[in-house]
Amino acid sequence: MEDFMEIKNLKYFLAVAREENMSRAAEQLHVSQPTLSKTLKALEEEAVYQAQLQYFTQ
């Protein structure tokens, strides 16, 4: 299930990048804009965590 969630999060990120607009991306994905924002915030936090983890475990 975790892999599915990661793929979904990346699809959300790509939709926002393509649309260059959060509301249009949410509409295209058939999700609410707050849901999309929350998902992208979690994705960002995970990316920062992974980067810090990699940096400090070198």
Backbone as ProteinMPNN parsed JSONL, in Angstrom:
{"seq_chain_A": "MEDFMEIKNLKYFLAVAREENMSRAAEQLHVSQPTLSKTLKALEEEAVYQAQLQYFTQ", "coords_chain_A": {"N_chain_A": [[0.823, -1.197, 0.0], [2.014, 1.178, 0.66], [3.726, 1.788, -1.521], [1.82, 2.423, -3.456], [0.806, 4.794, -2.387], [3.042, 6.452, -2.557], [3.377, 6.626, -5.338], [0.98, 7.854, -6.033], [1.353, 10.315, -4.739], [3.488, 11.355, -6.215], [2.252, 11.577, -8.695], [0.429, 13.59, -8.101], [2.216, 15.703, -7.586], [3.387, 15.983, -10.141], [1.137, 16.755, -11.623], [0.574, 19.297, -10.572], [2.929, 20.604, -11.303], [2.721, 20.47, -14.103], [0.303, 21.855, -14.62], [0.831, 24.25, -13.418], [-0.639, 25.466, -11.493], [-2.386, 25.218, -8.581], [-5.156, 24.893, -8.035], [-6.265, 24.195, -10.564], [-4.873, 21.827, -11.006], [-5.845, 20.267, -8.893], [-8.513, 20.078, -9.66], [-8.216, 18.636, -12.065], [-7.238, 16.248, -11.051], [-9.354, 15.401, -9.576], [-9.64, 15.914, -6.837], [-9.855, 17.698, -3.709], [-8.617, 21.05, -3.303], [-7.398, 21.646, -0.773], [-6.748, 19.006, 0.037], [-4.886, 18.281, -1.905], [-2.877, 20.186, -1.391], [-2.133, 19.428, 1.219], [-1.132, 16.862, 0.744], [1.067, 17.438, -0.922], [2.608, 18.942, 0.841], [3.283, 16.993, 2.731], [4.787, 15.325, 1.085], [6.912, 17.033, 0.483], [8.018, 17.354, 3.063], [8.85, 14.726, 3.566], [10.796, 14.449, 1.568], [12.695, 16.341, 2.388], [13.38, 15.233, 4.87], [14.515, 12.784, 4.028], [16.709, 13.753, 2.584], [18.171, 15.033, 4.616], [18.679, 12.835, 6.274], [20.285, 11.294, 4.599], [22.458, 13.05, 4.304], [23.465, 13.264, 6.953], [24.221, 10.665, 7.497], [26.403, 10.037, 6.062]], "CA_chain_A": [[0.0, 0.0, 0.0], [2.903, 2.339, 0.73], [4.163, 2.117, -2.877], [0.711, 3.101, -4.11], [0.727, 6.153, -1.869], [4.161, 7.205, -3.111], [3.083, 6.877, -6.748], [-0.089, 8.852, -6.045], [1.94, 11.6, -4.371], [4.269, 11.838, -7.352], [1.289, 12.005, -9.715], [-0.074, 14.895, -7.657], [3.289, 16.666, -7.815], [3.501, 16.201, -11.585], [-0.038, 17.5, -12.085], [0.768, 20.703, -10.199], [4.011, 21.123, -12.148], [2.195, 20.626, -15.466], [-0.743, 22.882, -14.654], [1.373, 25.477, -12.821], [-1.738, 26.055, -10.739], [-2.853, 24.221, -7.627], [-6.596, 24.66, -8.191], [-6.498, 23.438, -11.802], [-4.351, 20.471, -10.802], [-6.804, 19.567, -8.031], [-9.685, 19.776, -10.491], [-7.824, 17.582, -12.992], [-7.05, 15.022, -10.279], [-10.621, 15.106, -8.899], [-9.46, 16.01, -5.385], [-9.998, 19.081, -3.253], [-7.35, 21.785, -3.256], [-6.725, 21.403, 0.515], [-6.179, 17.653, 0.03], [-3.687, 18.339, -2.744], [-1.871, 20.949, -0.64], [-1.674, 18.598, 2.346], [-0.325, 15.779, 0.184], [2.34, 17.984, -1.381], [3.372, 19.322, 2.04], [3.83, 15.748, 3.273], [5.824, 14.895, 0.146], [8.051, 17.922, 0.714], [8.619, 17.015, 4.356], [9.539, 13.445, 3.395], [11.992, 14.686, 0.758], [13.661, 17.03, 3.253], [13.829, 14.236, 5.84], [15.406, 11.84, 3.354], [17.941, 14.472, 2.257], [18.913, 15.211, 5.864], [19.121, 11.51, 6.679], [21.419, 10.931, 3.725], [23.58, 13.948, 4.619], [24.028, 12.98, 8.261], [24.702, 9.296, 7.609], [27.543, 9.851, 5.167]], "C_chain_A": [[0.865, 1.257, 0.0], [3.395, 2.761, -0.657], [3.074, 2.854, -3.637], [0.642, 4.557, -3.669], [1.855, 7.003, -2.44], [3.91, 7.549, -4.571], [2.003, 7.95, -6.865], [0.478, 10.238, -5.73], [2.746, 12.184, -5.517], [3.366, 12.283, -8.499], [0.712, 13.37, -9.365], [0.964, 15.977, -7.937], [3.411, 16.999, -9.306], [2.328, 17.002, -12.133], [0.1, 18.985, -11.762], [1.856, 21.337, -11.068], [3.512, 21.378, -13.569], [1.213, 21.789, -15.567], [-0.227, 24.256, -14.218], [0.311, 26.233, -12.031], [-2.346, 24.964, -9.867], [-4.336, 23.889, -7.822], [-6.908, 23.852, -9.452], [-6.01, 22.002, -11.673], [-5.324, 19.656, -9.942], [-8.045, 19.172, -8.822], [-9.384, 18.619, -11.442], [-7.729, 16.229, -12.277], [-8.322, 14.565, -9.562], [-10.43, 14.984, -7.392], [-9.662, 17.465, -4.983], [-8.619, 19.74, -3.203], [-6.663, 21.619, -1.894], [-6.091, 20.016, 0.611], [-4.88, 17.628, -0.764], [-2.563, 19.069, -2.016], [-1.277, 20.126, 0.495], [-0.759, 17.474, 1.855], [1.04, 16.284, -0.261], [3.218, 18.428, -0.216], [4.024, 18.085, 2.656], [4.96, 15.221, 2.384], [7.093, 15.726, 0.328], [8.772, 17.579, 2.016], [9.391, 15.706, 4.274], [10.829, 13.616, 2.607], [13.084, 15.369, 1.587], [14.232, 16.053, 4.274], [14.834, 13.281, 5.21], [16.745, 12.501, 3.01], [18.8, 14.655, 3.51], [19.463, 13.878, 6.352], [20.339, 11.084, 5.889], [22.66, 11.763, 4.066], [24.259, 13.526, 5.918], [24.525, 11.553, 8.423], [25.844, 9.001, 6.643], [28.783, 9.521, 5.941]], "O_chain_A": [[0.496, 2.275, -0.586], [3.477, 3.955, -0.945], [3.355, 3.797, -4.376], [0.442, 5.45, -4.493], [1.636, 8.167, -2.774], [4.206, 8.666, -4.997], [2.102, 8.849, -7.7], [0.122, 11.22, -6.381], [2.689, 13.389, -5.761], [3.674, 13.25, -9.196], [0.529, 14.212, -10.244], [0.633, 17.04, -8.462], [3.524, 18.167, -9.679], [2.51, 17.839, -13.017], [-0.224, 19.834, -12.592], [1.714, 22.475, -11.514], [3.851, 22.398, -14.17], [1.289, 22.603, -16.488], [-0.779, 25.288, -14.599], [0.348, 27.458, -11.913], [-2.765, 23.918, -10.362], [-4.719, 22.72, -7.775], [-7.723, 22.93, -9.413], [-6.65, 21.073, -12.165], [-5.591, 18.491, -10.236], [-8.563, 18.065, -8.671], [-10.208, 17.719, -11.605], [-8.096, 15.196, -12.836], [-8.363, 13.468, -9.005], [-10.975, 14.085, -6.751], [-9.64, 18.358, -5.83], [-7.596, 19.067, -3.077], [-5.443, 21.464, -1.858], [-5.02, 19.863, 1.199], [-3.894, 17.024, -0.339], [-1.419, 18.614, -2.026], [-0.064, 20.127, 0.706], [0.261, 17.174, 2.476], [2.056, 15.637, -0.009], [4.441, 18.304, -0.28], [5.187, 18.129, 3.057], [5.971, 14.728, 2.885], [8.203, 15.194, 0.327], [10.001, 17.522, 2.053], [10.472, 15.588, 4.85], [11.844, 13.001, 2.935], [14.257, 15.009, 1.493], [15.439, 16.045, 4.516], [15.883, 13.004, 5.791], [17.796, 11.873, 3.134], [20.014, 14.456, 3.468], [20.607, 13.81, 6.801], [21.31, 10.575, 6.449], [23.773, 11.239, 4.11], [25.485, 13.44, 5.981], [25.199, 11.257, 9.41], [26.205, 7.842, 6.436], [29.846, 9.33, 5.351]]}, "name": "protein", "num_of_chains": 1, "seq": "MEDFMEIKNLKYFLAVAREENMSRAAEQLHVSQPTLSKTLKALEEEAVYQAQLQYFTQ"}
